[in-house]
Amino acid sequence: MPTEQLATTQNIIVASRFKLLRYLGGGGYGEVFLAQDLETTTSIALKLEPLSTRNTLEHENLIYTAIRGTGIPKVYLYHPRIDDYRLLAVELLGPTLEDLFNYCSREFSLKTVLMLADQLLVRMQHIHTAGYIHQDIKPENLLMGRGRKGSTLYINDFGLARRKVMASRNVRFWRGKMEKSVVGTFVYASRAAHLRHCQTYRDDMECVGYTLVEFLKGKLPWDHLDHSKHRPIGEAKQKITVEKLCEGLPDEFQRYFHHIYSLRYNEMPDYEWLRGLFRKLFARRRYEWDYVFDWTEKRFYEMRAELGWE
């Protein structure tokens, strides 16, 4: 059955287990639906990918299974062929940080960013220790959980992820495997990614750093450039100093980037030191670690207004 028809047809049961409820969206290779697991009555996200396209769901399933843990979407079922599709049923998550950033008028407070950074660094350590590189960290691929897990940060979309390739010598850059094109999203990709170098742990962490800076500043210095062309964005990243990139931010963000940039190809970041850096800043500002994020507070006041409590 064509995907367009799936998106509009009611009462479709897939794999004798999942009832399609609503079309959520799609991308280059497949479509995503809100569905109900009839065995558990749980709401899940069901990814369907035509057999005629590149097989990305098997790749995602293998990685999700290998790195399972807190903040990694749970896989309920992978099936290599259901009619004309491959199928991956995964945990249903909440909004992306890109959605929440827009909801908050593209500005997060330092408190919110530091609470997110703490979880994000834990997730990156978990992924890297398992031997994988994500290669596409960006706000759209970071999601919050649902219900009781609403304050838990998840990392999603491992379509570009791969196992970390170790170099025989601890060089600064390893050119043994040059990529055919830039791997990742141009705006957030690391400097090495723009040069088509084989990526490593520090490249993921560079993407994390750009994401945190954007959350605090509302934009990145190269946002005015054409997002579809990697060369000018890559050149801007090569030219900008850490001091300019982090201008107006607490010194801890400069120290974060200096640490990441100092790493050699085979070196893992000092995740605990970086977390401690941000946690000390959090304590100095006397914030309360209550998991009340900017969007939580904004929605609370909106609900008060809707109920006439003001």
N, C-alpha and C positions, 0 to 999 in steps of 0.2 A: 504493500500500500504506500503511495507517495507520502512524503513527509507533510506536504501541505494539507493533505486530507486528514492525516493523523491530528494535525493541529486544530481541526474544526469538528472532528467526529466525536460524539459522546459515547460513553459506555464501552470503551475499548479496553479489553483486558490483554495485557502483554505477558507472555511466558506463563500464562495460567496463574499469575500471582499479583501483577501490578495493574491497578485500575488508573487509567489516565484521567486526571482531573482538570488540568489547565496547562496551556502552552506557556513556557517561561521565556524562551528565547533560543537563539541559535548562533552558530558561527560558521567558520569555513568548512568544517567537516561534518557537523552533526547538529542535532536539536536537543533541547532540554525541556522536560515536562515535570510538572508537579504531579505526583502519583501517590496512590495509597497502596501500601503493602497489605494485601488481603489476609496474609497469615498473621500479622501482628497489629493491623489497623494503624500502623505508623505512616506518617507522611514522609515521602522520600523524594529525592531528585533522580529522575530517570533520564539517562543520556542515550540517545539512539543515533547511530552512525551508519550511513549506507555502506554496504559491502563494497560498492564501487569506488569508495574513497580510501585514502590512506588510513591504515589502522592505527589510530591514536589511543583508542580505549583500552586495548590490551596492554599497551605501554603504561597508561595511567594506572590500571589495575595492579600491574606488577609492582609499581613504585609505592602506591598506597599500601599494599600488603607488606612490602619490605620495611616501610618506615612508620607503621601504625603507631599511634600514641596520641596524647593530648594535643588538640589543635590540628590534627590531621583527619580529614573526612573519613568516616567509616564506610567501608564497602560492604554492601549486602549481597550483591550478586554480579558476576560478570558472565556473559554468555557470548561466545564467538559468532553465533548465527541464530537469529530469530527472524524467520521470513527473509527479508532482504536487508536486515540490519544486524549490527553488533549492539550489544546492550550492556550498560553499566549502571547499576542502582547504587546510589551513594547517599550518605546522610544529608538531609535537607538543612541548609544553613540560613543564617539571617542575611542582612544587607552587607554589601561590600563597603570597605572604608571609603571608596570613591563616592558611593551613594551618600554615605553619612557626612563626608566632607562637603558635598554640595548642599546637603540639608542644613549644615551649619555655616552656610554662606562662604565656603572655602576658607575657613580659618578655624584651627583647633587651638585650644589653650595649651600652655606648656604642661600643665598637669595631665591633660588627656594624652599628649604626645609621649610623655615619660612613662605613663602606665602602659601605653601600647608598645613602646620601645622595649620595655622589660619582657613582655610576653614574646615579642618578635625575636629578640635575641635568644630566648630559650628555644623557640621553634627552629631557628637557624642552626643552633648547636646540635639539636636532635637530628636534623636532616643531614648535616655535614658529618656527624659522628657515624651515621648509618652508611656513609660513603657516597652520598649524592650531592649534586649541585642543582639548584632549582632553575637558574638562568632567566627568570622572568618575574622577579619580585617587583610589584607595583600595587597601587591602591586597589585596582580592580580585582587582584588576586588575593586580597586579604579580606576576610569576612568575619563577622561576629556570629556567635552561635545563637540558638533559639531557646526560649523558655529559661530553664534553670542554667543553661549554658550561655546565656545572653552576654555575659561579660568575658567569655573565652574567645580569644583571637585564633582564627583558623587560617592556614595557608592552603590555597586551592590551586587547581590547574597546573598539573605537573607534565603537561604536554611537551614542554621543551627540556624537561629535566633529564639528566643522564648521570651515570656513575662518574665519580671524580677520577680523572686520568692522572696518575702519578708520573712525574718526570724522573729520569735516572739520576739527575743532579739537581741540587736545590737552587735552580736559577731564578732570576727575577721574572722572566717571561719564558714560556715554553712554546716554541714554534713548531714542534714536531707534528702538530695536527692543526693546520690552518683551516678555519671555517670558510665555506664558500660565500657566506653572507653574514651579516650581523645577526647573532642569536639573541633574541630578547626584544623588548620594546624600546625604540630609539630614545625616548625622553628619559628613561630610567636606566638604560644599559650602561655598563661600566666602560671606562676608557679603553680597556683591553678588548672588550667585545666589539667596539667600533673599529678596532684594528684587526678584527677577525682572529685574534689569538684564542687558543684553547683556554676556557674559563676555569677558575678555581674558586676556593672558598672566599677569598677577598672580593671577588667580583660580585657575588651575592650580597656581601656586606656593603659594598659600594652602592648597590641598588637600594638597600635598606636606608643608607644614609641620605641619598637623594630624596627618598620618600618622606623621611622625617623632616628634612629641610622644607620640602614643599608644604607639609602639614602646618608648619609654624609660620612660613612666609606667605603662603597662599599661592605661590608660583615658584618656578625655577628660573634661573637666569637665561636659559635658552628657550623659554616657552614661546617667545615671539617668533622663533624660527619655524620653518615648514616642518611639521612633525612627520611628514612622509619621506623626508630626505635625511639620511643618517650623517652624511659627511659634515655639513655645517654644525650640527649638534655635537658630533664627536670632536670637531676642532674647538668648539666653545668649551667643552669639558677639559680638553688638554691645556688650554690657555689660562683658565680661571685658577686663581690661587685658593687654597683652603680658607684663608682669611676673608677673601671676597665672597666666596660661596656662603660662609657662615656669618657674614656681617650682620650685627644686630642680635645674634643669638648668644646664649651663654657659652663660655669658653669650652665647656665639655664637648660641644659638637665639633669644634676644631680638633680637640684631642682625639675624638672618635676617628675622624678622617685621617689624621696623621698616623694613628696606629694602623688603620687599614692599608694606607698607602705604603707603609714601611714593610709589609709582609712580603716574603718571597713566595714563589709559586707553590711549593709544597707545604708551607706553614699554615697552621690553623690559627684563627684569631683567638685572642684571650677573651672569650665570651664573659667570663666571670668578672674580669677587670672592667670591661665595658659596662656590664650591668651595675657594678658597684659605682662607677663614675656617674651614671644617671640616677641611681638610688640616693647617692649623697647629695646631689643637686635637689632631688625631690624633698629630702629631709631639711635641707637648708632653707628651702622656700616654705617649709612648714605646711605642706599639703597633707591631706588625709588620704590614705590609701583605701578608699571606700568603693572603688570601681564605679563611681558616678562620673560618667563621661559627659562631654559637652552635649551630645545628642540626647542623653538621658535627661539632663537638666532642662534642655529646650523643650522636649516633649512633655515633661512634667508641667511646665508653665503653660504650654499650649492646652493641655487637658484641664488645668485649673480655669483658664479663660473660657473654654468650651462649656464647662460645668457652672460657670458664673460664680466661682469662688473668690474672684478678685474684688 
